């Protein structure tokens, strides 16, 4: 700059028009960008307003939600705590203890995974604690049950503290704890002969949402590794292994789940002696797991086929063994690429647990149906019952979908 010359003033920045930024700009770009988009926006808005008006009017003024209170805890545990299942009616604490262990496990997962897992853990603990304030009489929900429900809040804190301040917070120990909690839950619900307070309860009386969750958790935990093994077997160079995996996958994918459940209950026992013990819960768990594993295998195989073959060639050039290439390079990327599909299969598995009614098990949906059929005076409330059941299933499936989206963002799925 030449001495004595003044500095050139910096021009003021030109701001975009207000009609192109903020909420107004977003609405113009997405809702009113053309005449037909504007027309569709108006029509859709009118439909939404009318739907909300009439829907909320029915929910608040016309719906009879008292039927939900009448069914009450049967939605959760079915006939588990009845005199037929548990003489003396003193088994109420066992599902509650299982819930406390699950809440503590969620507290541990909060520390390990953080983020969305923490919000899910807080939601579960808060929902369980709020159930303690349901307007039931003391005969239907005693003080002991209410205190156990309220204990889910401190149980969440105990799990969080264990994972935060002790070596139990390492991922491998949390995994071991999760498996232990599931097995302890099954033992608590089933009971142990000869042990005071743990008298056996036949699986015939297990039901409600507890049954759906047990089958879903077992199916999810087992179908993923089994599906991975089947996918790798289908890509194997060994003809026998490949043929067996292809036959398994195609048979289970080609037969409806309800048919497989029926066969497990009525056809498979024909191959065993008459005195051989039958367990509907075990049969349902095995069938659901194998059915889901067949679909999971195809999802994983699709992820493996999406990888560029140059990666495996580079791994071989570096001297890695075939199993090292698969476990350390190909499989992690394949699973990462198909996370949405995997979670979609998990959601489908959870909803498919409602099909166990075909083998005589009473899940949450079947409880609502049988209650309406057995109590004609409540048939006018059929809509309320099934809307409530739909909302419960939606809450769980949306939680799984939300966790999937957050995991995809964390791993950068779809980005480089």
BELFEN-V69731 format. One record per run of one state. SS is the DSSP state (H for helix, E for strand, L for the rest). FROM is the first residue (numbers start at 1). TO is the last residue. If there is no record, write none. Layout:
BEGIN
ss->SS from->FROM to->TO
ss->SS from->FROM to->TO
END
This chain:
BEGIN
ss->L from->1 to->17
ss->H from->18 to->20
ss->L from->21 to->21
ss->H from->22 to->30
ss->L from->31 to->34
ss->H from->35 to->62
ss->L from->63 to->65
ss->H from->66 to->71
ss->L from->72 to->73
ss->H from->74 to->77
ss->E from->78 to->78
ss->L from->79 to->91
ss->H from->92 to->113
ss->L from->114 to->115
ss->H from->116 to->133
ss->L from->134 to->142
ss->H from->143 to->165
ss->L from->166 to->166
ss->H from->167 to->169
ss->L from->170 to->170
ss->H from->171 to->190
ss->L from->191 to->202
ss->H from->203 to->205
ss->E from->206 to->207
ss->H from->208 to->234
ss->L from->235 to->238
ss->H from->239 to->254
ss->L from->255 to->256
ss->H from->257 to->266
ss->L from->267 to->267
ss->H from->268 to->271
ss->L from->272 to->279
ss->H from->280 to->305
ss->L from->306 to->308
ss->H from->309 to->317
ss->L from->318 to->321
ss->H from->322 to->337
ss->L from->338 to->338
ss->H from->339 to->359
ss->L from->360 to->361
ss->E from->362 to->363
ss->H from->364 to->374
ss->L from->375 to->375
ss->H from->376 to->411
ss->L from->412 to->416
END
